[in-house]
Amino acid sequence: MTHPLDNIFWNSLNGPHLRFSSGSDAARRYAEGFSPIVGFPDKLQPDFDALAAFCQPGDQFYCDGWTGAAPQGWSVAFESTMYRMVWDAPAPAEDEAPDAVPLTAAHAGRALELATMMRPGPFGPRTIELGDYFGYFDGDRLMAMAGERMCAPGLREISGVCTHPDYQGRGLARRLTLKLVRRMLERGETPFLHVMSTNATAHGLYLRMGFRDWCETPVRVVARVTI
């Protein structure tokens, strides 16, 4: 029996985040404006023909687990591997970031600007609507942020973790991440996250914080092309 984390893209898009998605029983994507992520009920045999009906030429999406040849009408723009990690430690004893600011729609532009600069993963102008996001500001400048993205019953993803280069080394992202961990555990949810396998620094930090590797999985960015 598979675990919901083994196909979390689909289990989120076809589950709790169904209202944020478009697609069918064969393929789903986050709706335009949200994170460009797609999921399939069988991620090893993705139905790109079904997905094509909900895409436009030039659209790009992240998918995981699949390593086959790109079908007609699609190309692979990027491929690598990433770690899926789950929390495996006691709950933080206290809120590590009590002074963090909850991010709202009014902060969407600043969040997207920081994510575009730091590239913490697939991020869109409406991504912060997918869960609770928190940040630290220096005046109007967003120094760091972290928030919630994909989910399934009993599981919640920490995502969008990044810090502006001018403010790195202060532990801001770490504090925000632990704040989210504590909140999730209080709700009875297991925190999980993704980190690129090439990002050894971030991977090591998450291991020291209390996460463990669940799996290492292929990750690709696929692009819809004109036939």
C-alpha positions, 0 to 999 in steps of 0.5 A: 500500500502506497503512502500519500507522500509517495504521490503528494502532487496528485494527492494534493491537487485531487484532494484538499486543493481540488478547488485550486486546480483544473484538470480531470481524473487523469491529470491535474494542475494548479490553476493559473496564478498558483504554483506551476505543479502538475499531478497524475494518478500514476506518476510513472505513466503520466497522461500528458494528453489529458493534461494538454486540454488544460494548458497553453503553449509555453506553459511550464510545470513541475512534475515528479517521479517520471523519467520517460521520454517527452511525448509529442507536444511536450519538452523537458526544460529541466531535470534533476532530483530532489529530497522529500523530507518529513519531520522526525523530531519532538515539537519545538518547545516554543514559537521561534518567530513570534514577531513574524508577520502573516503574509496576506494578498497585500504582500503577494507582490513582495513575496513573488519578487523574493521568490523570483530572486531566490527561486525556492521552488515553483511559486506564483502570484497566488501561491500564498493563498494555499496556506499560511505564510509568514515573513520578516520585513525591513520597512517595506522590504521582505527579508525572508518568508516561509509558508504552506503549500501542498497538503493531504490528510494529516500532511502539510508541506513547508514551502517558499522558504527563502531569505534575501541575500542582504539578510542571510546569516541571521537565521530568519528562514530557520525561525520561520520554518520552525514556527510552521513546524510547531503550528502544524504539529499542534494541528495534528499534521506531519510537516514535510518539505522538498529540497533539491538534491544539489542544495547540500547546504539546505539539505544538511540544515533541514536534517539538523533541524529534525527532518529526515529523508523520505525519498529522493525522487526525479523532478522535471520541468515540462513545457507545452510546445506547439506541435 
